[in-house]
Amino acid sequence: MTDKIDTESFKQFERLRELRVSHRDLDYLIDTLSHDPIIDQLRLRRLKKKRLVLKDMISQLESELIPDMDA
């Protein structure tokens, strides 16, 4: 008897891990740059927007991976 491995779930977990690492790195960068008095505010806003997009992607992926309890 062969066990079927759900490779798609593994790919999603790997993608989730990558997104979390990217979000954490971006969060660190934003925090570091925000303490610099000569930082370009436009660049900082763009980084924050990118961080928010990553957060939304993480939330979406987590939502797909967690089974719906109401079902």
N, C-alpha and C positions, 0 to 999 in steps of 0.2 A: 504494500500500500504506500503510495507516495503522498507526501504532504504538499499541498499547494501553498507556495509562498506568495503573499500579496506584495509584489515589488512596487506597486504604485503607492502603497502606504509608506514604504520605506523612502521612496523618492520625496513624498510630501513631508515626512519628518526631517529629511535632510535639507529640503528647501526651507522649512521652518527654522531650522538651526542656523542656516546661512543668513536668513533675514534678521534673526535676533542678533547675530554677531554684527551684522552691518549696522543695525539700529544702535547697538551699544557703542560701536566705534564712532558713529556719527554723533551720538549724544556726548561722548567724551570730547570730540573735536569742537562741538558747539559750546560746551561748557568752557573749554580752554580759550577759545577765541572770544567769547563774550567778556572775558576779563582783560582783554587787550584793548586799550583805549583808542588805538588807531585802526581798528578792524573796519573793513568796508561793511557798512550796514546792509547793503544790498546782498552781498555774499552771505552774510549771516542769515538773512531772511530766506534766501534760496536753500541753504542747508537745513533750516528748520522746516521748510516745506517738504523737502526730500525726506526728512526724518518722519514727518507726519504721514507721508505716502507709505513709507516702510511699515509704520505702525498699523495703518489700515490693511496692508497686505498680510501682516502677521495675524491680525484679528480675523480676517477673512479665512485664512488657511486654518487657523485654530477652530473656527466655527465649522469648517468642513470635516475636520478630523474628529471632533467631539460628537458622539451620537446625540440625537435629539431626544431628550427625556420625555417630551410630551407625546411622542409617537406611540 
